Amino acid sequence: MAESSSAFSKKKRLEILEGIGREVYSHIEKMENPYLTITTRGLSNIKYDKENRMIKLGESTSKRYFLNTGHVRKFTQTLAVAALSKNLIENDKHTSLRSAFYQIRRTIPGTKIDIVDDQAETNKSIEDLELITDLTREQLNINANKNGAVAGEVIIEDRGDVIDWSKLGSGGWAIPSNVEDIIFKKVDAKFVLYFEKSTMFERANEDKAWRKLHCVIISSQGQATRGIRRLLQRLSREHNLPVYVLTDADIWGVYIYSAIKFGSITLAHVSDKLALPEAKFLGLTVEDIEKYDLKRHLIKFKDVDIARMKQIRNYDWFKNSKEWMAELDKMEKLGAKVELDAFTAKGLSFITEKYLPDKLKEGKFLD
């Protein structure tokens, strides 16, 4: 089980960061060219771990030297982020990705050169620090924006505040970027249902589907954020809750499911902390389009959809699955998609009163 920042103690995280500084300092004392060793993030070093069913980085590494004109900028940026993180952890403070950029941005004395010119450079340096330390961005006390909601019969403690997810009105609880320090006081649910669409979450929340189905409901708007994926993993691993993913019947929904289940290529270095191989795909499927008479709501594929289809069909974790290849074959033959919102044409609560109960009872999930 991946450790939370509470379990990965403040002392331990500071030791890791201070270790980076000590190593660089030792190079200087020995009159050596200081360097940082970083795991290579290129596609050539990304592997699919069949046994654990997740995307991971390989063991290839590279050295980033201070006395190298091609390396010095990134070397300096990474150390600046490490210093910022150390200060945050020491003072029990957190900062946003945007604020991290402003805190690091300064002009090197005696020059007209800024350490970072834009936030993209800061973000990349934070990811590099994750690779060096094996700590997540959240464990480094750097957070992204909120983008998601959750509801259900769950009570948590978040930095001293006790929060009941069943008593937060129509919006649910806004899922923060950093869910590491959340303490689960009570979890009364049989499973977790993840909605790709916030509109469907709002419908399910208003219908109190989480109470009727005895589950936790979670949503984002499109691709799940790191905070959402980590929360899904914690609910599954720490409370033995199955996780079911509900997306549009299109290739982008399959991609969203893929990132939740197997991890993503861009975040392969933190797959063990975010990926959830136990997750199952609940729908929508092409079979559902037929069964629930949704063909009149078909939206023809565009070139970008077809291109993504070709890419996903070549992913090892799909092309070795007969069930998934059969589903992708059907989707490609159909040449169109159907959005979850199409269910509202059958009645506002059709998805919560008919589709979800039927689907869960049948237990026909793609793995």
N, C-alpha and C positions, 0 to 999 in steps of 0.2 A: 504493500500500500504506500502511495506517495505521501510524504509527510507534509503537514501544514507548517506555516511559519512559526506557530506556537510550539509544535513538536520539534521543529528545527530551530532550536533556541537562539535567542538573541546573541548569546555568547558564542555559539557555534558559527553563526553567520558572520559575526565580526572577526572571528579567527580566520575564516576563509578569506575575507577581504584584506585583512592585515597581512595575511600570508603572501598575497600578490605584491604588496608594497615591499615586504622583506626580501622577496626573491629579486625584484628589480634592484633594490638597494645593494644586495650581495653581488650582483653583476657589476655595479658601478665600483664597489670596493675592490673588486678583482681586476678593475680596468678592462672589463669586457663590454661588448656592445649589448646593452639591455634588450631583452626580448620578452614577448608574451607568446605562449603556446596556445593555439586555438584550433579546435576541431573544424575541419573543412566542411563548409555548408553547401558545396556544389552538388548538382544532381548526381555526379559520379560517385559521391559518398553517401547517397541516400539509399537505404535498403528496405525491403519489406521482410519483416520478421514473421515467417509463416507460423512458427510455434506459438508466439504471443499475439499474433494477428494485429500488428501495428507497424506503422512506418517509423523507421529509426535512422539515425545517423550512423555511418560506419566509423572505423577507427582512424581514418586518415587525418593527420594534423599538419599544421603549418606554423612557422614562426614569424612573428611580426616584430621587426627590429626598430629601435629608436634611431640609430644612425644609418638610416636608409631613406632616401628621399621619397621612395614610393610607399613607405610604411609609416613614417614619422607622424603624419597627421592622424591616422587611425589609432596608432599607439597612444598618442597624447589624449585623444578623445575617450578611449577606453579607460585610461587611468582617471580622467576627470569624472567619468560616470561612477567609477569605483569609489572615489573620494566622496562624491555626493551621496551615494548609497550608504557608505559607512556613517556619515554624519546623520542621515535620516534614521538609521537603525539605532544609533547611540542615543538619539533624542526622542525615540518612539514617535516619529513623525512620518507622514506619507506625502508624496507629491504626485502630480499628474505628469503624463508624458510631455504635455505642452509646457508645464512649469519647469520640468527638468531641463528642457532646451534653454529657457531663459536663465536658469541658475548656472548652467555650464557656460553659456555664451559670454565670452570676455576676450579682450584683445591681449595677445601675448606681449608682455613688457618689451619696449624697444623695437617693436614691429608694428605693422598695420594689419596683422593677420589675426583673425578671430579663430578661436578653437573650433567652433562650429558655425556654419553659415546658415543652416536651416534645420528644421526639426527632423527631417529624414536622416541626417547624419547622427543626431542624438539617438533616435530610435534604433539605428543599426548598431551603434556602440553598446546600447543596453542589451541587445540580442547577443552581441559578442561576449559581454560580461556574463550572460547566462551560460554560454558555452564554456567559459573559463572556470566558472565557480560551481556549475551544476545546481545553481539556485534559479528559481523562476523570477521573472520581473517583479511579481507580487511579493516574493520573499526578499527582494531587494528594496521593498517599500516604495515601488513606483507603479502607479495605477493608470489604467485607461479610463475612458468615459463609460458611464452606465449605459447599457443597451439591452434591456430585457426585464421580464417580470415573472413572479412566481406566486402561486396561491395553493393553499391546502391546509390540512389539519396538522400543522407543524409549528412548534414554538422554538425560537432560537434566542441566543444571547449574542449581541454584536457590540463589542466594546462597551459592555456594561448595560446596554439597553436590551430589555426583554421584548421580543417582537413576535406576535401571533399572526402567522400568514393567513389565517382564516378570517381575520378581522381588519382588513385593509381596503375595503371598498372595491370599486370597480377596477382600479388600477393595479391591485396586487402590490407586492413588495418589489421595489426597484432593485434589481440584482447589481451589486457593485462589481467593479473590476476585481477587487481583492476579496475573496471569500475564505481565505486561509484561517482567519482567527474566529470564524463563526463557531459557536458552541451549540450543538443540537440538544435542546432540553427535552423535547418530545417530538416523535415522528410517528404519526398515526396514518399509515398509508400502505397499500399493497403494491403499488408500482408508481412510476413517474412517466408522465406523458409530455413529450416535447413537441411544441407547435412551431413550425417554421414561420407562420403568419401571426403577427400580433392581433390582427382582426379576429382570427379564430380563437385565440386565447381569451380575448375580451368577451366573445360569445360564450365560451365555456365557463368563464368566471361568472358572468351574469347569470347563467343557468345553474350555477353551483355544481358543475359537473364533477369537480374534485370531491364533493361530498357524496354525490350519487354513485360515482364510480370508485370511491374510496382511494383516491390517488392524489399525487401532487402534479400540478400543471405548471409548465414552464414555457416561455416563449422568447423569441428574439424577433428581429425583422430581417430575415435572410440568414446569412451565415452566423452561426453561434459564436459569441465572443469567448475569449479565454475564461472570463469569470463564469459564464454559463456552463462551459464545458467542464470546468473544474467542479462546479456545484453538482452537475450531473454525476460526475465520477465519485464525489464524496457521498452523495445519497445512495448510489449503487453499492459502493465498496463498504461504507461504514454502516449501512442500514439494510443491506441485502435487498434492495428494491430493483426489480427489473426496469429497464428504461426502454420506452417505445417512442419511435420518431415518426411524426406525421408531417409530410410535406406535400407540395403540389405534385401532380403526376407529370413531372418533366425532368429533364436531365440535370437541371440545376438543383432540384430537390434531392436527387440521388447524390449529387456532389456534396450537399450539406450533410446528408446522412453519412457519407464516406468520411468527412472530416471529423465528425463526432465519434464514429466507431473506430476508424483506423488511424486517425491523426492526419495532419496535413503536411505537405512537403515543406512549406515554409517554416513550420514549427516542429520539424522532425526532432529537434534537439530537446523538446519537452514533451514528447509523446507519452512517456510513462506517467506524466503528471496531468495529462489532458485527455488522452485517447480512452475510449470505452469499448473494447472489443465485445463486451457482453450485450451492447445495445442491439435492438431489433428494429427493422423497418416495418411500421404498421401500414403505411400507405401514403398517398393514394397510389394504386396500381392500375395498370391497363384493364385488368379484370374488374376492378371497381367501377371504371368508366362504363363498362358494359352492364354490369349488375345494377347500377343505380341510374342507368339511362342518362348519362351525362354527355353523350356525343354531340348534342346540339351546342355545347359550350366549348367545343374544340377550338384551339388557337394554333394555327399552322406554325410549324417550326421555321425559324429564321436560320440564315447561314451560320450565325454564332452558336445556335443550339446544335446544329449538325456537327460543327467542329468540336464542340465539347463532348458530344456523344462519342465521336471517334477516339478522343483522348481517354475518356473513362473506360471504354471497352478494352483498352490496352493496359489498364491498371491490373497488376498481378492479382490483387485481392478481389477483383471482379471476374477477370477472364478465366480463373480457375474454379468459378462457382457456376454449376449448371443452372441453378435457379435464377441467378442474377443475369446470366447471359440470355436465358429464355425471356426474362422480363425486358431486357434491353432490346432484344429482337422484336418483341411486340411493340415497344415504344417507337423503334425506328420504322417499323412497318406502318404504324399509325401516322407517323409524320406530324404529329401535333401534340399539344399538351392541354391539360385541364387544371385549373386552379381550384384550391380548396373552397374559395368563395362561391364557386358554382353551386355548392350545396344549399346556399341560402335561397336559391330559386325554388327549392322544395319546401321551404319554411325556415324561418330564422333559427329554430332549434333542431333542425333535422340532424345535423352533424352530431349533436350531443345526445339526442334522444333515440336515434336510429343507427346511424353509421358506426359510431364508436362502440356502443354496446354490442352490436352485431359482430363487429370485427374482433373485439376482445373475447367474445364468447367462442368464436370460431378458432381463434388462436393461430390464424394463418399469417405468420410474420416471415418476412425475408430476413435472412441472417447475413 
